[in-house]
């Protein structure tokens, strides 16, 4: 069991940058893979990026490649999503999610693979 708390959302202009943070509290932190998802109004929750808890492996949605970077700081039990050059279509609620794994590997974009979710943080990309 882990508790996830997202932060860092807000209003950002296209071409700007924003860094989201997902802080995890619980036991066996290094047994949880972490993913970021976004959900726009009226749309399904979409995969953004994922990282193995060790930080050694990452996975990105194609539309995020080169713009977003997922990273982690083990000392702070925190996973970050650096958003560079966000687009208006990136607007939505961004969630971090965790899944306990018996071995350390990166997950691949399916929301149903994650059983623990944060409350989400709103990101609005607008001029």
N, C-alpha and C positions, 0 to 999 in steps of 0.2 A: 504494500500500500504506500502510495506517495501522494503528497499534496503539491499541486502545481499552481504557481502564481505568475501570470504574465504582467509585464509592464512595458512602458516605453511607447505606447501607441499615441496617436494624435494626428494633427493635420500636417501634411507635408505637400510641398509643391512638386509637380513633375520635374524631374531632373535633380531634385534634392536628395536627401538621405535621411534615414531613420534607423535606429537600432532598437529592436525589441529584445526583451530579456524574459526568460522563463526560469524561475527559481524553483527548485525542487526541495521538498522536505520529506524525509523518510529514511528508512533503513535500506542498506544495500544499493546505494545510489549507482554504483558502477554495474549494476545488473539491469538497468533500464535504458533502452533505446528511446530516443526523443525525436518527435516529428513536429513540424509546423504546418498548420493548415489555415486556409482562409475561407470565409463564407460570406458571400455577398447576399443582400436581400433577395429572396426568391430563388436562390440557387443552392445547389448542393455544396457541401463542404469539400474543398479542393485541396489536394496535396501541394505543398510548397517546397519543403525540404526536410531531410531527415539526417540524423547523425547517430552513429553508434555511441554508446555512453563513454567508451574509451576515447572517442574523438577521431579514431583512425580512419573511419569510413564515412562518406557522405553521399547523399543522393538528392537530386534536384529535379523538379519539374522542368520540362524543356523551356518553358517560357521564363523561367527564373535564372537559367544559366547565364552567367556573366553579369547579372544584376544583383542577385542576392547571395549572401554567404552565411552559412550556418557554422557555428563554432561553439566551443564549450570551454568553461573554466572549471576544472574539477575541484579546485580549492574552494570555490564558491558554490558548488553544486548548481551551476547556472549554465543554461544554453542560450545562445544569442542568435538573432537573425538580423544581419546587417542588410538593410534595404537601400541599394543604390539605384538611382534612376527609376524610381517607382512610376508606374503608369496609372492613369485613372481607373483602369480595370482591376488594379490591385486593391482598390477600396473594399473594405469589408472588416469583419471581425476576425482577428488572427488568434488562433488557438495553438497552444502547445499540448502535446500529448505524450504519454509514456507507456511503454510496454515492458513488462518484465521478461527477460530472456535468460535462459540457462547458459547460453553462450553469447559472446559479444559479436553482433553483426548489425548492419544497417538494414532498416526496413524500407519497403518500396511502395509508399504512396497510397496504401489502402487504409482508410479510416477505421475499418473494423478490425485492423490489427492492433489497435491501441485501446486499452481498457481504462486508462486514467487520463482525464482531461482537465485543463485549467478553465478558468471562467471566461477567458478571451479578453482581448484588448482591441479597441476600435482603431483602425487606420483609415484615414481619409486622404486620398490623393486628389488634390484639386488646386487650381490656380486661384 
